[in-house]
Amino acid sequence: MEQAPRDCPVEAAVSAAFGKWKPIIIHHLLDGPLRFGELRRDIGDVTQRSLTLQLRQLETDGLISREVFAEVPPKVVYSLTDFGRTLAPVIESMRVWGELLLERRA
């Protein structure tokens, strides 16, 4: 069972928005809403279970919304909430820093 973050704001942020897949999910959703299969395809190595768990946690923390359409087969679309969009500058900074890192490794 996961323990709730204490009063440390950095710990709270890491718990809600970071980990192996959460920043990557947020990065992809910055371009607009995506279905589960689109997210999984765009991310690549993530398992269905891991993606499902990460999406649930992001939804619980109010960073993404999940919209279910009454269709057959069911259509589910994930998008960033206004609160989730506040992470855009953080994710952009990570992207820029990641590019620098990749250049250094080349």
N, C-alpha and C positions, 0 to 999 in steps of 0.2 A: 504494500500500500504506500502510495506516494505521500510524503509529508508536505504540508503547506509551507511556503516560504515564510521566514520570520519577517521582521520589519526592515530588512536590508533591501533597498530598492533594486540593487544590481541582481541579487538573488531572485527577487520576484520577476524581473525582466528575463533572466536566463530561464527560469522555470516556464514562463508563459510563451516566449517567442524563440527560444534557441534549443539546440540539440542537433542531432544529425540531419533531420529532414525539415524541421519547421521553417528555418530561414529560406530554404530552397522552395518550399511550397509557397511562402509569402512572395518570394521573388517572381515566381511564375504567375501568381494571381494579381500582381501589380499591373499586368497587361490586360486584365479583364477576367470575367468569370470563366471557369472551366469545369467540364465534367470530370468525374473520377478517372475514367479511362484516359482522358487527355492529360491530366496531371501525371498519372502513372507513366504514360508514354514519354512525356517531356522530361520527367525526372530520371527515368532509366532504371537504376539498380534497386529501387525501393520495392519491397514486397507489398502485396495487397494488404496484409495484416498491419505492417508498419505504417503504411499510408493511412489506413482507416483509423488507427489509434492516434496518429498525429493530427489528423483532421478533426477528430472528436475533441482532442485537447484544445486545439485552436478555437473550435466553436465554443467550448465551455468557457474559455477565457475571453470570449467576445471579440476575437480577432478576425474570424471569418463567419460567414453565414452559409447555411445549407438550405437550398430551395428545392423542394420536391414537386415535380409536375405530374399531374394525373394523366399519364400516358401508359401505353403498353408497348414495349417494356417501360418500366418507370424511368423517368429522366431526373437526375439529381445534379444540380449545378452549385458549385462552391464559388464564393466571391469574398473579397475583403470587406469588412465593415469600415465605417468611417474611422473607428478607433484603430483597426488593423492598418489602415492607410497611413497612420502616423508613423509607422515603421519604415516608410519609403526612404527617408534620408539615411537611416541606419543601414538598410539593405544596399542602397546605392554606394555608401561608403565601403561596405564589405566587398562589393563588386569591384570597385576601383582598387582597393588594397589587394584583392585576389589577383587582379591583372598584373599588378606590380610583382607579386610573389611568383606568378607563373613566368614572367619575364626573367626574374633572377634565376629561376631553375633551368631556364632554357640554355 
